[in-house]
């Protein structure tokens, strides 16, 4: 979402008396809150919005409500354009994911070199990292063949089941 769109949302919140607006779309989340300054009344509101259409509907409802309470609104205001980015789907990559919850380590010990680095070719049985779970060091095999395009986590970082660890290209 662009800064100008956020500023427009903030302006509408000020005109309509909205105290809190929460916008959530895929991995993006924006929460706007207004603090009361003791002057005038405010309309308590907390709203979760998860689509572009809901944003437009919400803003129109709040504008209509403010107008019905006698608020002054500009007469000619263009609709707020909202840029919505579609999630990019990478169909050429495979991923090595964590089979368990634990701590990711890219090397057998802090003094040893990493199991793999970007550009290395791996086979299905290649050990690519260690996941420590309950003080047990579990060697993780790639289960795919290809070249390491990206290492997605840092050594020592906690991971969940299914966390993408490496991006592999064939």
C-alpha positions in Angstrom: 0.0 0.0 0.0 1.4 3.4 -0.9 1.9 6.2 1.6 -0.6 8.5 -0.2 -3.3 5.9 0.3 -2.5 5.6 4.0 -2.6 9.4 4.3 -6.0 9.4 2.6 -7.3 6.8 5.0 -6.1 8.9 7.9 -7.8 12.0 6.6 -11.1 10.1 6.2 -10.7 8.7 9.8 -10.3 12.3 11.0 -13.4 13.6 9.1 -15.6 10.7 10.2 -14.5 10.4 13.8 -13.2 6.8 13.4 -10.8 5.9 16.3 -9.3 2.7 14.9 -8.9 1.0 11.5 -7.3 -2.3 10.9 -6.5 -3.4 7.3 -5.2 -6.9 6.7 -4.5 -8.3 3.3 -2.4 -11.5 2.9 0.8 -10.9 4.8 0.3 -7.1 4.9 -1.4 -5.6 8.0 -2.0 -1.9 8.8 -3.5 -0.6 12.0 -4.4 3.1 12.3 -5.5 4.5 15.7 -6.4 8.1 16.7 -5.8 9.4 20.1 -8.5 11.6 21.7 -7.4 15.2 22.3 -10.4 16.1 24.5 -12.0 18.4 21.9 -15.2 17.4 20.2 -16.8 14.0 20.2 -15.4 10.8 18.6 -17.2 7.7 17.5 -15.6 4.6 19.0 -14.9 2.1 16.3 -12.7 -0.9 15.7 -13.0 -2.5 12.3 -11.1 -5.4 10.6 -11.0 -5.0 6.8 -9.5 -7.7 4.6 -10.4 -6.7 1.0 -10.3 -3.7 -1.3 -14.1 -3.8 -1.6 -14.6 -3.7 2.2 -12.3 -0.7 2.4 -14.5 1.2 -0.1 -17.7 0.1 1.6 -16.4 1.0 5.1 -15.2 4.4 4.0 -18.5 5.1 2.2 -20.5 4.1 5.3 -18.3 6.2 7.6 -18.6 9.2 5.3 -22.4 8.8 5.1 -22.6 8.5 8.9 -20.5 11.7 9.4 -22.7 13.6 6.9 -25.8 12.5 8.7 -24.4 14.0 11.9 -23.7 17.3 10.2 -20.0 17.0 9.5 -18.7 19.1 6.7 -17.3 17.1 3.8 -15.6 18.3 0.6 -18.1 18.2 -2.3 -15.9 16.7 -5.0 -13.5 14.0 -3.8 -12.3 11.4 -6.2 -12.6 7.8 -5.1 -9.5 6.5 -3.2 -7.5 4.3 -5.5 -6.2 1.3 -3.6 -3.2 -0.6 -5.1 -3.6 -4.3 -4.4 -0.6 -6.4 -5.3 -1.3 -10.0 -6.2 1.0 -12.4 -4.4 3.8 -13.6 -6.7 3.7 -17.3 -7.3 7.1 -18.8 -8.1 6.4 -21.9 -10.2 10.0 -22.6 -11.0 11.3 -23.1 -7.5 11.1 -25.9 -5.0 11.4 -25.5 -1.3 13.0 -27.5 1.5 10.7 -27.0 4.5 11.2 -27.7 8.2 9.7 -31.1 9.2 9.4 -30.0 12.8 9.5 -27.2 15.3 12.9 -26.3 16.6 16.0 -24.2 16.0 17.7 -24.0 12.6 21.4 -24.5 12.3 23.2 -24.2 8.9 26.4 -25.9 10.1 27.3 -28.9 12.3 28.9 -26.6 14.9 29.7 -22.8 15.1 33.3 -23.4 14.0 32.4 -25.7 11.0 31.5 -24.5 7.5 27.9 -24.5 6.5 26.4 -27.6 5.0 25.5 -25.7 1.9 25.7 -22.2 0.4 23.9 -20.4 -2.4 24.8 -21.9 -5.8 25.6 -25.4 -4.4 24.0 -28.4 -6.2 22.2 -30.8 -3.9 20.7 -34.2 -4.3 17.6 -35.7 -2.5 19.7 -37.3 0.2 22.0 -34.3 0.8 22.0 -33.1 4.4 21.2 -29.3 4.2 20.9 -28.3 7.9 20.2 -29.4 11.4 17.0 -28.7 13.4 17.5 -28.9 17.1 14.4 -30.1 18.9 14.4 -30.8 22.6 18.2 -30.9 22.7 18.3 -33.5 19.9 20.1 -32.5 16.7 18.1 -33.7 13.7 19.9 -33.8 10.3 17.5 -32.5 7.6 17.8 -33.9 4.1 16.8 -32.0 1.0 14.3 -34.5 -0.5 14.7 -32.5 -3.8 17.5 -32.1 -6.3 18.7 -28.8 -7.7 20.7 -25.7 -7.0 20.4 -23.6 -3.8 19.0 -20.3 -5.0 18.3 -18.8 -1.6 18.8 -19.6 2.1 15.6 -18.3 3.8 16.5 -18.5 7.5 19.5 -17.6 9.6 21.4 -20.0 11.8 20.0 -20.0 15.3 16.6 -18.9 14.2 13.5 -20.8 15.6 11.4 -22.5 12.9 7.9 -24.0 12.8 6.7 -27.1 11.0 6.5 -26.2 7.3 8.8 -23.1 7.5 10.5 -22.7 4.2 14.3 -23.1 4.8 15.8 -23.1 1.3 14.6 -22.2 -2.2 15.8 -24.6 -4.8 15.9 -24.2 -8.6 16.3 -27.2 -10.9 
